[in-house]
Amino acid sequence: MFIRKIKTSIVFILFLVISAFFCVPSEATLSLSVSPIRGGSSLRFGRVDSAQIANQEVRIRVTSDQGEQYQIYQSMVEPLSNERGEILRPAALGTYSITGSNSMGTLYLQQMTTMKNVDDLLYTSNGTGQSDSITTVYAIDPAQIDASGRFSGKILFTLRPVSGGNQVQAFLDVFLEVPEDFKVQTQASTGRDLVKLTPKSLTGAEGYFKISFSGNVGEDLGIYQEIDQLPVDETGKEIGKDVLHFFVEPAQEAEVQYTTPTAFTKRAQIYLSKKPNDNVIVHYLLNEEALLKQKAGVYKGQVKYSLERKGVIKTVFLNLEILIDPVFQIEVTFPEGEPRFDNILPNSPPQIKETVVEVKTNLSKPYLIIQKIPAPLANEKGGTFKEQFFDMKVEAVEGSGKSSFGEFSPVPQEEKTIFQSGPKGEPCKVKVLYRLKPYPEMDAGNYLTSIVYSLGEI
């Protein structure tokens, strides 16, 4: 009996050795795991406090022995919505990656940014695609919350080899609760938070921003308007301070400031009351007089409104967009009536007629005022007036520029520049004086001609 047992044991050991010798190597692996630092399989913010931002950290781990470089992306595939189907604005959920949380590779999104519904690159591994992990932070901004209830959403993480091939995905459910307390909602003339102003459009000459609040329980509530920079064009140049005005619609049982059109200041209190709920409407309009001097372009900017009560601040933003159409036109007026020279006799005294030429432009480019007289000065019988006795002078009334006729000089019949603007192409107004001096051998009569003025860009 003893000898048999020994033999059986030897055979068993040999079998194990042979099995290990013929073991087939396992396939290369590529896996992704996502887990909140606080534990659990979902991102739970709980009851969101309206006084401070709520943060949660998530650890993302990649295991790879494929030897290929890979990337990690994230996207908000399901927005945060409550039981009533109301969706929080995207700015309510922000994210950023913690610098240094990775061991190798390149980490992105290291500054707070809004979660998007498209792929956002989080991480790129080193060239050999070694395993690594990163930590990302997700933050709920109470100032961007405008609805209450129980909210849920879903974040998708995608692990994708750079060279192509199969990708790995993981989902993270997001939950938070917003209590039914102080709420703020907004509505603007061009959308939820956008006002577009177009001077030439009757419907776009003015706009409004409506701020509605509820749930204010007997507290002093002040609304402050702040603007760090006036709207700027594509070159970064601010719109003129006098171009954009605002005023606040009067309200009952509340202290309202700026009820007449006023230029913007850095920070201003526009509303104060203890009302539990109210609507505050801010109107925006353009100053037509200042528009004449404003350079053409599209000006964009943002205004911040802070609703402050007992140390709690809720902030909403309004985007402004102002379209200033190009203007380049010339207007001619005759203060003393049509420039005719009537009842001219050889012994008559000289006569002077005045014409005012005004240029309206917002192109900020230099230009020329050009004059052309198609036919010589003549009377009703066809008798022409000698050129040397018909002269002109050009004087600047408004704006900068240079006259080509600083002193009285013969009126040229050919096309001629009579005034050149300054280098900034500012609007101008010039006075053109035409002087007729009778001479002995002239034919008596009424003399007239036509004069054409035009603009030219330099």
C-alpha positions as CSV (number, residue, x, y, z in Angstrom):
1,M,0.0,0.0,0.0
2,F,2.8,2.5,0.8
3,I,4.6,1.9,-2.4
4,R,1.5,2.5,-4.6
5,K,0.9,5.9,-3.0
6,I,4.4,7.1,-3.8
7,K,4.0,6.2,-7.4
8,T,0.7,7.9,-7.7
9,S,2.2,11.1,-6.3
10,I,5.1,11.0,-8.8
11,V,2.7,10.7,-11.7
12,F,0.6,13.6,-10.4
13,I,3.7,15.9,-10.1
14,L,4.8,15.0,-13.7
15,F,1.4,15.9,-15.0
16,L,1.6,19.4,-13.4
17,V,5.0,20.0,-14.9
18,I,3.9,19.0,-18.3
19,S,0.8,21.2,-18.1
20,A,2.8,24.2,-17.2
21,F,5.2,23.6,-20.0
22,F,2.5,23.6,-22.7
23,C,0.6,26.7,-21.3
24,V,-0.5,29.0,-24.2
25,P,0.3,32.8,-23.7
26,S,-2.7,35.0,-22.9
27,E,-4.0,37.7,-25.4
28,A,-2.9,41.4,-25.1
29,T,-5.3,43.4,-22.9
30,L,-6.7,46.9,-23.0
31,S,-9.1,47.9,-20.2
32,L,-10.7,51.0,-18.7
33,S,-12.1,51.6,-15.3
34,V,-13.8,54.7,-13.9
35,S,-14.6,55.1,-10.2
36,P,-15.3,58.1,-7.9
37,I,-12.7,58.6,-5.1
38,R,-15.4,58.6,-2.5
39,G,-16.5,55.1,-3.6
40,G,-19.5,53.7,-5.4
41,S,-20.1,53.2,-9.1
42,S,-21.8,56.6,-9.8
43,L,-21.0,60.2,-9.3
44,R,-23.4,61.4,-6.5
45,F,-23.3,65.1,-5.5
46,G,-26.2,64.8,-3.2
47,R,-28.1,67.9,-2.1
48,V,-26.4,70.9,-3.8
49,D,-25.8,73.9,-1.5
50,S,-26.6,77.2,-3.2
51,A,-23.7,78.9,-1.4
52,Q,-20.7,77.0,-2.7
53,I,-19.5,74.9,-5.6
54,A,-19.8,71.1,-5.1
55,N,-16.7,69.0,-6.2
56,Q,-16.2,65.3,-6.8
57,E,-13.0,63.5,-7.9
58,V,-13.0,60.5,-10.2
59,R,-10.1,58.1,-10.8
60,I,-9.7,56.8,-14.4
61,R,-7.4,53.8,-14.8
62,V,-6.1,52.2,-18.0
63,T,-4.5,48.7,-18.1
64,S,-2.7,48.0,-21.4
65,D,0.0,45.7,-22.6
66,Q,-0.6,46.1,-26.3
67,G,2.5,48.4,-26.8
68,E,0.4,51.0,-28.7
69,Q,-0.3,54.6,-27.8
70,Y,-3.9,55.4,-26.7
71,Q,-6.1,58.3,-25.8
72,I,-8.9,58.9,-23.3
73,Y,-11.9,61.0,-24.2
74,Q,-15.0,62.1,-22.2
75,S,-18.4,63.4,-23.3
76,M,-21.8,64.2,-21.7
77,V,-23.9,61.8,-23.6
78,E,-27.0,62.5,-21.4
79,P,-27.5,66.0,-20.1
80,L,-28.5,66.6,-16.5
81,S,-32.3,66.6,-16.4
82,N,-34.9,66.3,-13.6
83,E,-38.1,64.3,-13.2
84,R,-40.0,67.0,-15.1
85,G,-37.7,66.8,-18.1
86,E,-36.0,70.2,-17.3
87,I,-32.4,70.3,-18.4
88,L,-29.7,72.2,-16.6
89,R,-27.7,74.6,-18.7
90,P,-24.3,73.0,-19.7
91,A,-22.3,75.5,-17.6
92,A,-23.8,74.0,-14.4
93,L,-21.3,71.0,-14.7
94,G,-17.7,71.8,-15.1
95,T,-14.6,69.6,-15.2
96,Y,-10.8,69.7,-15.0
97,S,-7.9,67.3,-14.7
98,I,-5.6,67.4,-11.6
99,T,-2.1,68.3,-12.7
100,G,0.4,65.5,-11.9
101,S,-2.2,62.9,-11.3
102,N,-0.8,60.9,-14.2
103,S,2.5,59.0,-14.1
104,M,3.4,59.5,-17.8
105,G,1.9,60.7,-21.0
106,T,0.2,64.0,-21.6
107,L,-2.8,65.3,-19.5
108,Y,-5.3,67.8,-20.9
109,L,-8.2,70.0,-19.6
110,Q,-6.2,71.2,-16.6
111,Q,-8.3,74.4,-16.4
112,M,-12.0,74.3,-15.5
113,T,-14.2,73.9,-18.6
114,T,-17.8,73.1,-19.3
115,M,-18.8,69.5,-19.9
116,K,-19.7,69.1,-23.6
117,N,-21.8,66.6,-25.5
118,V,-18.9,65.9,-27.9
119,D,-15.6,64.1,-27.3
120,D,-13.2,66.1,-25.1
121,L,-9.6,64.8,-25.0
122,L,-8.5,64.0,-21.4
123,Y,-5.2,62.1,-21.8
124,T,-2.7,60.8,-24.4
125,S,-0.4,58.0,-23.3
126,N,3.3,57.8,-24.0
127,G,4.4,56.2,-27.3
128,T,4.5,52.6,-26.0
129,G,1.0,52.9,-24.4
130,Q,1.9,51.9,-20.9
131,S,-0.8,51.6,-18.2
132,D,-1.6,54.8,-16.3
133,S,-4.2,56.5,-14.3
134,I,-5.5,60.1,-14.0
135,T,-7.8,62.0,-11.7
136,T,-10.5,64.4,-12.9
137,V,-12.7,66.7,-10.9
138,Y,-16.4,67.4,-11.7
139,A,-17.9,70.5,-10.2
140,I,-21.5,71.7,-9.9
141,D,-21.8,75.5,-10.0
142,P,-25.0,76.6,-8.1
143,A,-24.9,80.0,-9.9
144,Q,-25.7,78.2,-13.2
145,I,-28.6,76.2,-11.8
146,D,-32.1,77.6,-12.7
147,A,-34.3,74.6,-11.8
148,S,-35.0,72.4,-8.9
149,G,-35.5,68.6,-8.5
150,R,-33.6,65.4,-8.7
151,F,-31.2,65.5,-11.7
152,S,-29.4,62.7,-13.4
153,G,-27.1,62.4,-16.4
154,K,-24.4,60.2,-17.9
155,I,-20.8,60.7,-18.8
156,L,-19.2,58.5,-21.5
157,F,-15.4,57.7,-21.3
158,T,-13.8,56.2,-24.4
159,L,-10.3,54.6,-24.5
160,R,-9.2,54.7,-28.1
161,P,-5.9,53.4,-29.7
162,V,-4.3,56.1,-31.7
163,S,-3.6,53.7,-34.6
164,G,-7.2,52.6,-34.7
165,G,-8.7,49.3,-33.8
166,N,-11.1,48.3,-31.0
167,Q,-12.0,51.0,-28.5
168,V,-13.2,50.5,-24.9
169,Q,-16.0,52.5,-23.3
170,A,-17.2,53.1,-19.7
171,F,-20.1,55.1,-18.4
172,L,-20.5,57.1,-15.2
173,D,-23.9,58.1,-14.0
174,V,-24.3,61.5,-12.4
175,F,-26.9,62.4,-9.7
176,L,-27.6,65.6,-7.8
177,E,-30.6,67.1,-5.9
178,V,-31.5,70.8,-6.1
179,P,-33.9,71.8,-3.3
180,E,-36.9,73.9,-4.1
181,D,-35.7,77.3,-2.7
182,F,-34.4,80.5,-4.3
183,K,-34.5,80.2,-8.1
184,V,-33.5,82.4,-11.0
185,Q,-34.6,82.2,-14.6
186,T,-33.7,84.4,-17.5
187,Q,-35.1,85.3,-20.9
188,A,-33.6,87.6,-23.5
189,S,-35.0,89.3,-26.7
190,T,-32.9,87.0,-28.9
191,G,-33.0,83.8,-26.8
192,R,-32.3,82.6,-23.3
193,D,-29.2,84.8,-22.7
194,L,-28.5,86.7,-25.9
195,V,-29.4,90.2,-27.1
196,K,-28.6,91.2,-30.7
197,L,-28.9,94.8,-31.7
198,T,-29.0,95.9,-35.3
199,P,-29.5,99.7,-35.9
200,K,-31.0,99.4,-39.4
201,S,-33.7,96.9,-38.2
202,L,-36.8,98.2,-36.6
203,T,-37.2,95.1,-34.5
204,G,-33.5,94.9,-33.7
205,A,-32.9,98.5,-32.7
206,E,-33.7,97.6,-29.0
207,G,-33.4,94.5,-26.9
208,Y,-34.2,93.3,-23.4
209,F,-33.1,90.9,-20.7
210,K,-35.7,89.6,-18.2
211,I,-34.5,88.2,-14.9
212,S,-37.1,86.3,-12.9
213,F,-36.5,85.1,-9.3
214,S,-38.6,83.2,-6.7
215,G,-38.2,81.8,-3.2
216,N,-36.7,84.9,-1.6
217,V,-38.0,84.6,2.0
218,G,-38.1,88.1,3.4
219,E,-34.4,89.0,2.6
220,D,-33.1,92.2,1.0
221,L,-32.3,91.2,-2.5
222,G,-30.1,93.4,-4.6
223,I,-29.3,92.9,-8.3
224,Y,-26.1,94.3,-9.6
225,Q,-25.0,94.8,-13.2
226,E,-21.3,94.4,-14.0
227,I,-19.4,94.8,-17.2
228,D,-15.6,94.5,-17.3
229,Q,-15.3,95.4,-20.9
230,L,-17.7,96.9,-23.4
231,P,-18.4,94.8,-26.5
232,V,-15.4,94.5,-28.8
233,D,-15.1,93.9,-32.6
234,E,-13.0,91.2,-34.3
235,T,-9.8,93.3,-33.8
236,G,-10.5,93.6,-30.0
237,K,-11.5,97.3,-30.2
238,E,-14.2,98.4,-27.8
239,I,-17.4,100.0,-29.0
240,G,-17.8,103.6,-28.0
241,K,-18.8,104.4,-24.5
242,D,-21.8,106.5,-25.6
243,V,-23.1,104.0,-28.2
244,L,-24.7,101.4,-26.0
245,H,-27.2,102.5,-23.4
246,F,-29.5,100.6,-20.9
247,F,-32.4,101.3,-18.7
248,V,-34.4,99.3,-16.1
249,E,-38.2,99.0,-16.4
250,P,-39.8,100.5,-13.3
251,A,-41.3,98.0,-10.8
252,Q,-43.8,98.3,-7.9
253,E,-42.8,97.8,-4.3
254,A,-39.1,97.8,-5.3
255,E,-36.3,100.3,-5.6
256,V,-35.2,100.5,-9.2
257,Q,-32.3,102.6,-10.5
258,Y,-31.5,103.8,-14.0
259,T,-35.0,104.1,-15.3
260,T,-33.8,106.4,-18.2
261,P,-31.3,105.5,-20.9
262,T,-27.8,105.5,-19.4
263,A,-24.3,104.6,-20.5
264,F,-22.8,101.5,-18.9
265,T,-20.5,101.6,-15.8
266,K,-18.3,98.9,-14.3
267,R,-20.8,97.9,-11.5
268,A,-24.2,99.3,-10.6
269,Q,-27.0,98.3,-8.4
270,I,-30.2,98.3,-10.5
271,Y,-32.7,96.7,-8.2
272,L,-33.4,96.3,-4.4
273,S,-36.4,94.8,-2.6
274,K,-37.7,92.1,-0.1
275,K,-40.3,90.7,-2.6
276,P,-40.4,86.9,-2.6
277,N,-40.6,86.8,-6.4
278,D,-40.4,89.4,-9.1
279,N,-39.4,90.1,-12.7
280,V,-36.7,92.6,-13.5
281,I,-36.4,93.8,-17.1
282,V,-33.3,95.6,-18.4
283,H,-33.6,97.2,-21.8
284,Y,-30.7,97.9,-24.2
285,L,-30.6,100.4,-27.0
286,L,-28.2,102.2,-29.3
287,N,-27.5,105.9,-29.3
288,E,-28.2,107.0,-32.9
289,E,-26.0,110.1,-32.6
290,A,-23.0,108.2,-31.4
291,L,-23.5,105.5,-34.0
292,L,-22.5,107.9,-36.7
293,K,-19.0,107.9,-35.4
294,Q,-18.8,104.2,-34.6
295,K,-16.6,102.0,-36.8
296,A,-18.5,99.3,-38.7
297,G,-18.3,95.7,-37.5
298,V,-19.7,93.1,-35.2
299,Y,-19.2,93.8,-31.5
300,K,-19.6,91.1,-28.9
301,G,-19.5,91.2,-25.1
302,Q,-21.0,89.9,-21.9
303,V,-22.8,91.5,-19.0
304,K,-22.9,89.9,-15.5
305,Y,-25.9,90.2,-13.2
306,S,-25.4,89.2,-9.6
307,L,-28.5,88.5,-7.3
308,E,-27.2,89.0,-3.8
309,R,-29.0,88.2,-0.6
310,K,-27.6,87.5,2.9
311,G,-24.2,86.5,1.7
312,V,-25.6,84.2,-1.0
313,I,-24.9,85.2,-4.6
314,K,-26.4,83.8,-7.8
315,T,-24.9,85.0,-11.1
316,V,-26.4,85.0,-14.6
317,F,-24.8,86.2,-17.7
318,L,-26.1,88.0,-20.8
319,N,-24.3,87.9,-24.1
320,L,-24.5,91.1,-26.3
321,E,-24.0,91.2,-30.0
322,I,-24.1,94.5,-31.9
323,L,-24.0,94.7,-35.7
324,I,-22.9,98.1,-37.0
325,D,-23.5,98.2,-40.8
326,P,-20.9,99.9,-43.1
327,V,-21.8,103.6,-43.9
328,F,-20.1,105.5,-46.7
329,Q,-22.3,108.2,-48.1
330,I,-22.3,111.9,-49.2
331,E,-25.0,114.5,-48.7
332,V,-25.2,117.9,-50.3
333,T,-27.2,120.8,-49.1
334,F,-27.7,124.4,-50.2
335,P,-28.2,126.8,-47.3
336,E,-29.1,129.7,-49.6
337,G,-31.0,127.7,-52.1
338,E,-30.0,126.2,-55.5
339,P,-26.6,127.8,-56.6
340,R,-27.8,129.9,-59.5
341,F,-26.3,133.2,-60.6
342,D,-29.2,135.3,-61.8
343,N,-29.3,138.7,-63.5
344,I,-25.6,138.9,-64.1
345,L,-24.5,142.2,-65.8
346,P,-21.0,143.2,-66.8
347,N,-21.0,145.8,-64.1
348,S,-22.6,143.6,-61.4
349,P,-20.7,143.0,-58.2
350,P,-19.2,139.5,-57.6
351,Q,-21.7,136.9,-56.4
352,I,-20.9,134.0,-54.0
353,K,-23.0,130.8,-53.6
354,E,-22.5,128.3,-50.9
355,T,-22.8,124.5,-50.9
356,V,-22.3,122.2,-47.9
357,V,-21.0,118.7,-48.5
358,E,-21.2,116.2,-45.6
359,V,-19.6,112.8,-45.6
360,K,-21.0,110.1,-43.3
361,T,-18.8,107.1,-42.8
362,N,-17.8,104.5,-40.2
363,L,-15.2,102.6,-42.2
364,S,-12.3,104.3,-40.5
365,K,-10.5,104.5,-43.9
366,P,-9.3,107.7,-45.6
367,Y,-11.3,109.0,-48.5
368,L,-11.6,111.8,-51.1
369,I,-14.4,114.2,-52.0
370,I,-14.3,114.6,-55.8
371,Q,-16.0,117.3,-57.9
372,K,-16.9,117.2,-61.5
373,I,-18.6,119.9,-63.7
374,P,-19.8,118.3,-66.9
375,A,-20.4,121.5,-68.7
376,P,-19.1,125.1,-68.4
377,L,-21.1,127.9,-66.7
378,A,-23.5,129.2,-69.3
379,N,-26.6,131.5,-69.7
380,E,-29.9,130.7,-71.2
381,K,-28.7,131.7,-74.7
382,G,-25.7,129.3,-74.5
383,G,-23.2,132.0,-73.8
384,T,-20.4,130.7,-71.6
385,F,-18.7,132.4,-68.8
386,K,-14.9,132.7,-68.9
387,E,-13.2,130.2,-66.6
388,Q,-10.8,132.7,-65.0
389,F,-13.8,134.7,-63.6
390,F,-15.5,131.7,-62.0
391,D,-13.5,130.4,-59.0
392,M,-14.1,128.4,-55.8
393,K,-12.8,127.8,-52.2
394,V,-13.3,124.8,-49.9
395,E,-13.4,125.2,-46.1
396,A,-13.6,122.4,-43.5
397,V,-16.5,122.9,-41.0
398,E,-16.3,119.6,-39.1
399,G,-13.8,116.8,-39.0
400,S,-10.2,116.7,-40.0
401,G,-8.8,116.8,-43.5
402,K,-7.1,118.9,-46.1
403,S,-8.7,121.2,-48.6
404,S,-7.4,121.3,-52.2
405,F,-8.7,124.9,-52.6
406,G,-7.6,126.8,-49.5
407,E,-7.9,130.0,-51.4
408,F,-10.1,131.1,-54.3
409,S,-8.9,129.3,-57.5
410,P,-10.6,128.8,-60.9
411,V,-13.2,126.1,-60.9
412,P,-11.9,123.1,-62.9
413,Q,-14.3,121.4,-65.3
414,E,-12.4,118.1,-65.2
415,E,-12.8,115.6,-62.3
416,K,-10.9,117.0,-59.4
417,T,-10.3,116.1,-55.7
418,I,-11.4,119.1,-53.6
419,F,-10.9,117.6,-50.1
420,Q,-9.0,114.7,-48.5
421,S,-9.9,113.3,-45.1
422,G,-7.5,112.5,-42.3
423,P,-5.8,109.1,-42.0
424,K,-8.6,107.8,-39.8
425,G,-11.3,108.6,-42.3
426,E,-13.5,110.5,-39.8
427,P,-16.9,111.9,-40.9
428,C,-16.6,115.5,-42.1
429,K,-18.6,118.5,-43.3
430,V,-17.1,121.0,-45.7
431,K,-18.3,124.3,-47.1
432,V,-17.7,125.0,-50.8
433,L,-17.9,128.6,-52.0
434,Y,-18.4,129.4,-55.7
435,R,-17.6,133.0,-56.7
436,L,-18.6,134.6,-60.0
437,K,-17.0,137.9,-61.0
438,P,-18.6,139.7,-63.9
439,Y,-16.3,141.2,-66.6
440,P,-16.9,143.9,-69.3
441,E,-17.3,141.8,-72.5
442,M,-19.6,139.1,-70.9
443,D,-23.1,138.5,-72.1
444,A,-25.8,139.5,-69.6
445,G,-28.2,136.8,-68.3
446,N,-28.8,134.0,-65.8
447,Y,-25.9,131.6,-65.5
448,L,-25.9,128.1,-64.2
449,T,-24.3,124.7,-64.5
450,S,-24.5,121.2,-62.8
451,I,-22.0,120.0,-60.3
452,V,-21.5,116.3,-59.4
453,Y,-19.9,115.3,-56.0
454,S,-18.7,111.8,-55.3
455,L,-16.6,109.8,-52.8
456,G,-13.5,107.9,-53.4
457,E,-11.5,105.5,-51.1
458,I,-7.8,105.9,-50.8
